[in-house]
Amino acid sequence: MQAARELLRRREARNNLLAFTRYTMPDYAPAPYHCFLSDLIGEMVTGTLRRLIISLPPRHGKSELISRRLPAYLLGRDPNDSIIATSYSADLAARNNRDVQRIIDSPRYRSLFPGTALSEPGNGKGALRNADMFEIVKHSGVYRAAGVGGGITGMGARWLIVDDPVKNREEADSPTYRAAAWDWYTSTLYTRQAPDARILVVMTRWHQEDLAGRLLAMGESEPTADQWRAVVLPAIAGNERPPYDARQPGEALWPDRFPLSDLERMRASIGDYQFSALYQQSPRAAGGTEWPDSYFTPGIWFDEWPAGMQLRTIGVDPRSEEHTSELQSRQYLVCRLLL
């Protein structure tokens, strides 16, 4: 009976990401939403879904499931698969790479996928294996790790995975960094996709115009551009929720790990502006530095200028002194327009 149960567990682990994660990581304790995410990724595996953005709060298990377990799972199912996995820095991407290698080297993994193996570390022979890249022995499967902005030319992939392309608030608030990350995605990462490629972006939201924000905005404005399935899971359920979020208003997303009392303490400690973006996945303009959206109601817009209006405009930048050098490189004009 025990042998039969073990065979059943292995069969499930070969066909479902969450079952695979629990089998290769026995102390893994998922929340209900991890099951939902596993099913979504299953749609990507079968090809019914090819573009997915997942927005989750910090420390809610996105990297364990997607950056560590998923690549090992994919290469077990198909040792000829190809993956490019990226994070905000090359160091973090390399660390995820080493974790994936450790999973593939584990006895539990070999019991599931004996045909997927890596070369012995440091032997200098056979399939490539280092902190940036590894190959599957006797197969064409390959995994490449890279930081946002890093070079990945010379390789295509069927899976492009982006995990947290933003490191901190300084990067998130920097127009220069956001533009650089977007340019890297469009000119470097996006061009590496193989036919029938899947692109999976999983991140904590920081800014309205971060990578997820720009991808979704482009999909809305350009019908022929990539159309994304967007999954947003705030730490605390709001009054209006999508069908996939079955929580009641005010319920925590992962109460076993982050109970509501802890989340409310975090909100009080870091403020609504940070909490709204990082934990509720709803970034908004910074209070005191930009006009809030509530100022721009439909009533302020008009189609024709009133006759005889005299208009005076001034361009200002209310940001902090750390941007002084950037401000010095710009010209700000005070214009007096007579209409």
N, C-alpha and C positions, 0 to 999 in steps of 0.2 A: 504493500500500500504506500509506504514512504517513497519507494522508487517511482511509483506511478505519479505521485504528487510532484516529485522533482522533475520528471519529464514534462509534465503539464506546465510547471513554472518556466522551464526553459523554452518551451514552445511559445508561451505568451511573451517572454522576454525577447524573442527573435522577431516579434511582430508588433510590438508596441513600445514606444519610447519610455513611458512611465514604468511599465513592467520591467524593461531593461535596466532602468535606473535603480529600481528597488532590488533587482537581482544582483547587480554589480556593486551596490552600495547598501548593504543590509540594514544599516541604521537610518536610512533615508526616510523621513516622515513628511510626506507631501500633504499639502492642503487641497481642498476640492478644485481650486482653480488650476492647479498643476495638471490634473486629469484633463481639464478642458484644453489647456495649452498643448498637451501631448496629442490629443485628438486632432487639433488644428495642424500640428506639424505632420501628423499622419496623412492629412490631405495633401500636404506638400510632397511627401514621399511618393504618394500615388500619382501626383501630377495634377490633381483637380484644383489645387491652389498653388500659385507660383510667386505671389508677392504678398508678404505679410509683415506688418509692423505691430510689435507688442510693446506697450508702455506699462512699466511696473515701477513701484517704489523701490528705493535702495534696500538691499539685503533681503529681498523676497524670493530668492532662489532662481533668478533668471539665468545667471551664469552657470550654475551647476547643471541645470537641465539642458541648456542650449549650447553653451560654449565648451563644456567638458563632455557630457554624456552623448549629446547628439552626434558630433563627428565620429566618435567611436562606434556608435550604433549604425550610422550610415555606412561606414567602411566595413563593418561586419556583415551587413546585408549584401553589400556589393563591394568587394575588394578592388574593383576597378573604378570606383567613384572618385570624384575630384572635388576638393573643398578649399576655399580661401576664407580664412577666419580673421577678422580684424577687430581691434579695440583701440582706445584712445592713444595708447602708447605701444611701442614695440616691446617694451619690457613686459607689459601685461599680456600681450599676445603670445610672447614666448612662454610665459608662465602657464597659460592655458594649453599651449602646445605640449609642454612637459606633462601636464595632468592627463591629457588625452593619451599620451604614450603610456603612462602608468596604467591607465585603464586597460588598454589593449594588451599590455604585458601581464595582466593579472590572471590567476588561474580560473576565476569565475568567467572571465571573458572568453578564455580559450575553450572552456566547456561549451560555450554558446556558439562561437564562431572559430572553429579550429583552422579554417582556411585563411584567416586574416592574421598576419604576424609581421613584426618589425625585425629588422636586423639587430644583431647583438651590439649594444653600445660600444663604440671605440674599436671595433675590429677592422674598420677601414675597408671592408669588403661588402659586396652585395648592395642592397637597397640603401639609399641615402637616409640619414637620420641625424638631425641636429636640432637646435633650438628654434630655427626658422622654418624647417620643412622636414617631412619624413615621407617615405614611400613604402608601399606594401610589398613584402617579399613575394616574388614570382607573379606579381600582378601590376597593373598600371595605376592602381589607386595612389593618390597623393594628397597631402594636407600641407597647406602653406599658411603661416601666421604672419601678420603684418600690422603695424600701427597705422593709424590714420595719417596720411601724408607720405607713407613709405612707398617705395617702389615695388611693384609686383608684376612688372612687364615680363613677357616671355612665358607666361603660364595662363591657361584658361581653366575654368572650373564650372562644374554643374551646380555647385552650391556656393553662394556668396553670403557670408554671415557677418553682420555688423553688430557688435555688442558694446554698448556704451561708448559712442564716439566722442563724448564730451567728458573732460576730466574734472572740471570744477567750475565755480561761478565766474571766475575771471575769464576762462575760455568762452563760456556760454554768453557772456555779455559783450564779448569782443566782436564787432562787425568784421574785423580782419580775420579772426580765426574762423568764424562761421562761413565766410566767403571761401577761405582756403579749404575747409572741410567739404564744402559743396563742390568746389572745383575738383578736388581729389576724387570724390564719389563719381562725378559725371565723366571726368576725363581719364581716370585711372581704373578704379574698381569696376565701374559699370562696363567698361570695354573688355573686361576679362571673362565675361560670361560665355559659356559654351551654349550650343543649341539646347533649347528647352530648359534653360537654367532657372533655378529658384533663388530668390533674394529674400533673406530674412533679416529684418532690423529689429533688435530688441534693445530698449534703452529706457533710462529714466529721463523724463522731460525736464529741461532747464529753461527753455526760452521759446517764445512763439515762433521764431524763425530758425530753430535748430534743424537738424537733418530730417527728423520725422515731420516737423511742421512744413518744411519746404517740399518734401515728397508728396505729402497729402494735398498741399495747395496746388502743386503742379498737376496732380491727378484730377483735381476739380476744375482747373482752368483749361486744361488741354485734354479733350476726350480721347485723343489717340495716344497719350502718354501712358505709362504704367498706371494701372488701377490697383490700389492697395486695399487689402482687408486690414482694417485697423482695429486692434483690440486694446481698450483702455481699461485698466483695473486700478482704481484709486484705493489708497489704504483704508479710507473710510467711505462707505457707500453713501452716495447722495440721494436726493429725492427722486431724481430722474436717472434711470439706469437702463442700459441696453438689455435685450432679452437674455444674453448669455450671463449676465450678472444677477443671480437669483437672491442676493442678499436683501435684507430689509434696510431702510435708511438708518444710518448711524452704525452699522455693523462693520467690524474690522475685517480686512481681507484675509489675514493669517492670524487669527486670535490666539492660537497656541504659542506663537512666537512674538507677535506684537499685539497685545491686547489693547482694547480701546483706551484704557487709562494711560498706557504708555504713549500711544499716539497723540492723545490730547496734551500730555506733558511735552512731547516734542513740538507740537504746534505752539504752545506757550513759550517754549525756549527759543525757537528759531524765527518765530513770527509768521504771519499769514502769507506774506509774499513768498518766502522760501518753501513753506509747507504746501502751498497751493501747487507749486511746480513739482517739487521733488516727491511729495507723497500723494497728492491728489491728481497728478499728471495733467494739471491745468495751468500752464504758465501764463503769466499776465504781465502787463507793463509795471515797471517798478514804481511804487508810490513816491512822489516827490521829484521824480526825474523825467517822467513822461505823463502826458495828459491821459487820464483813464478813459476806457472805451465809453463809459457812460456820458461823457461830454459830447460824443459824436452821434447824437440821435438823428433820426431821419429828418426832423424839422429844421435842422441847420443848413440843409442843402437846397440849392435852387438852380434852375436852368439858365436864367438870364440875369445879368447884373442889373441892379437898379440904376436908372439914368442919373447922371450927375454925382455919383458916389466918389468921394475922395478916399483912397485906400493907402494906409501906411503899413509896411511890413518890416519885420526885423527877424533875422535868423539867429538863433541862440543855441548853445549846447550846454545843458545844465549838469554835465557829468563832473566827476570829481577831479582833483588836481592831478591824479595819476595819468590823465590823458593830455596834460599840458603840451607835450611835444607834438602830439597828433594835432591838437588844435592850432598850434603855430604854423602847421603846414597847410592850413586851410584859409580860405578867404571868406569872411562874413560881410555881407553887404547890407546896408540899411537903404531901402529903396522907398522913394515917395512916388506913387503912381497916381496920376490924375485921370479919372475916367469921365 
